[in-house]
Amino acid sequence: MLKKITICLVLIALIGIGMQSCNNMDSELIKDEITISGEVVIDSNLSFSKINFSIFHAISGIGFQEHPLYEIESFTSNDTSFSHTFGYDSLGNTGLVVYAWIDLDEDGILCTPASRIDLAGVDVNESFPTTNSLFSVKINTPCVGPDWFYPSSE
């Protein structure tokens, strides 16, 4: 009986250690601090309070697990020029997609069935981080997410 209890306690301890090591995996990833910058091109007649950005790995995963648009993080800017620093994990990831949208109706949501006036745009650097050039996001397409732009059907 004591032997069974000991075996159960050892198994519980091993499972706990295994779960704890899985919880720390994200913090152990090697991430390079990278700064991107660029500008947003919009119609000069538009009035807005902020621009919403999301940055994505263009391609994430290795081999058959590759998929487009793995989100890294989001941020906002009050100006048409932007600069943002973030942790970039290059292991199994290539390229960078900068997606931006303007909340013209100021409801905090990119388009709803009742309001379809918000505009979006994207710029893609498929060789990122090898090249880190300025991004230029032209915002002029109504009510679309980043997957509308990338990957392109061309």
C-alpha positions as CSV (number, residue, x, y, z in Angstrom):
1,M,0.0,0.0,0.0
2,L,2.8,2.4,0.9
3,K,4.6,1.5,-2.3
4,K,1.4,2.5,-4.4
5,I,1.1,5.8,-2.5
6,T,4.8,6.6,-3.2
7,I,4.5,5.8,-6.9
8,C,1.4,8.0,-7.1
9,L,3.1,10.9,-5.4
10,V,6.2,10.5,-7.7
11,L,3.9,10.5,-10.8
12,I,2.0,13.6,-9.5
13,A,5.3,15.4,-8.9
14,L,6.6,14.5,-12.4
15,I,3.4,15.7,-14.0
16,G,3.6,19.0,-12.0
17,I,7.2,19.5,-13.1
18,G,6.3,18.8,-16.7
19,M,3.4,21.2,-16.6
20,Q,5.6,23.9,-15.0
21,S,8.3,23.5,-17.7
22,C,5.6,23.9,-20.4
23,N,4.4,27.1,-18.8
24,N,7.8,28.6,-19.0
25,M,8.4,27.7,-22.6
26,D,7.2,31.1,-24.0
27,S,9.5,33.1,-21.7
28,E,12.5,31.0,-22.9
29,L,12.0,31.8,-26.5
30,I,14.8,33.9,-27.9
31,K,13.3,37.2,-29.1
32,D,15.2,40.0,-30.7
33,E,14.1,43.5,-29.8
34,I,13.3,45.1,-33.2
35,T,12.0,48.5,-34.0
36,I,9.9,49.1,-37.0
37,S,8.8,52.5,-38.4
38,G,6.9,53.9,-41.2
39,E,4.0,56.0,-42.3
40,V,0.4,55.7,-43.0
41,V,-0.9,57.1,-46.3
42,I,-4.6,58.3,-46.0
43,D,-6.9,60.7,-47.8
44,S,-6.1,64.2,-46.4
45,N,-9.8,64.8,-45.9
46,L,-10.2,62.1,-43.3
47,S,-10.4,63.0,-39.7
48,F,-9.4,60.4,-37.1
49,S,-8.3,60.3,-33.4
50,K,-6.0,57.2,-33.7
51,I,-4.7,54.5,-36.0
52,N,-4.9,50.9,-34.9
53,F,-2.0,48.6,-35.8
54,S,-1.4,44.9,-35.7
55,I,1.9,43.3,-36.6
56,F,2.1,39.7,-37.8
57,H,4.7,37.2,-38.9
58,A,4.0,36.8,-42.6
59,I,4.7,33.1,-42.4
60,S,5.0,31.1,-39.2
61,G,5.8,27.5,-38.6
62,I,8.1,24.9,-40.2
63,G,7.5,22.5,-43.0
64,F,3.9,21.3,-43.3
65,Q,2.9,23.4,-40.3
66,E,3.6,26.8,-42.1
67,H,0.7,29.2,-42.1
68,P,0.3,32.9,-42.8
69,L,-0.4,35.8,-40.4
70,Y,0.6,34.8,-36.9
71,E,-0.1,37.8,-34.8
72,I,2.8,39.3,-32.8
73,E,1.1,42.3,-31.1
74,S,-1.0,45.4,-31.6
75,F,-0.5,49.1,-30.8
76,T,-2.0,52.5,-31.7
77,S,-0.6,55.8,-32.9
78,N,-2.1,59.3,-32.9
79,D,-0.1,60.3,-36.0
80,T,0.4,59.0,-39.5
81,S,4.1,58.2,-38.8
82,F,4.8,55.4,-36.4
83,S,7.6,53.7,-34.6
84,H,7.2,50.5,-32.5
85,T,9.6,48.2,-30.7
86,F,8.7,44.6,-30.1
87,G,10.1,41.1,-29.4
88,Y,10.6,39.2,-32.7
89,D,11.2,35.4,-32.6
90,S,12.9,34.4,-35.9
91,L,12.7,30.7,-35.2
92,G,10.3,29.3,-37.8
93,N,9.0,32.8,-38.7
94,T,9.7,34.9,-41.8
95,G,8.5,38.2,-43.0
96,L,6.4,40.9,-41.4
97,V,3.0,42.2,-42.1
98,V,1.9,45.6,-40.7
99,Y,-1.9,46.0,-40.8
100,A,-3.6,49.3,-39.9
101,W,-7.1,50.5,-39.7
102,I,-8.9,53.7,-38.8
103,D,-12.0,53.7,-36.7
104,L,-13.9,56.4,-38.5
105,D,-17.2,55.9,-36.6
106,E,-15.2,55.7,-33.3
107,D,-17.1,52.7,-32.0
108,G,-13.9,50.7,-31.2
109,I,-14.8,47.9,-33.7
110,L,-13.6,47.4,-37.2
111,C,-17.0,47.6,-39.0
112,T,-20.3,46.2,-37.9
113,P,-23.4,45.3,-39.9
114,A,-24.8,48.8,-39.1
115,S,-21.6,50.8,-39.9
116,R,-19.3,49.9,-42.8
117,I,-17.1,53.0,-43.0
118,D,-13.9,52.0,-41.3
119,L,-10.8,51.8,-43.6
120,A,-7.8,49.4,-43.5
121,G,-4.5,48.8,-45.3
122,V,-1.4,46.7,-45.1
123,D,2.3,46.7,-46.0
124,V,4.4,43.5,-46.3
125,N,8.1,42.9,-46.0
126,E,8.6,39.2,-46.9
127,S,12.4,39.3,-46.3
128,F,12.0,40.7,-42.7
129,P,14.1,40.6,-40.5
130,T,16.9,40.4,-43.0
131,T,15.8,43.7,-44.3
132,N,14.0,46.2,-42.1
133,S,12.9,49.0,-44.4
134,L,10.3,51.7,-43.7
135,F,6.7,50.5,-43.9
136,S,4.2,52.5,-45.9
137,V,0.6,51.5,-45.2
138,K,-2.0,52.8,-47.6
139,I,-5.3,52.9,-45.8
140,N,-8.2,53.0,-48.3
141,T,-10.0,49.7,-48.3
142,P,-13.3,49.5,-46.3
143,C,-14.0,46.8,-43.7
144,V,-11.4,44.2,-44.3
145,G,-9.0,42.3,-42.1
146,P,-5.3,41.5,-42.7
147,D,-6.1,38.2,-44.5
148,W,-7.8,40.2,-47.3
149,F,-4.4,41.6,-48.2
150,Y,-2.0,38.7,-47.4
151,P,-1.2,36.3,-48.7
152,S,-2.2,37.8,-52.1
153,S,-3.9,35.8,-54.7
154,E,-1.4,36.9,-57.4
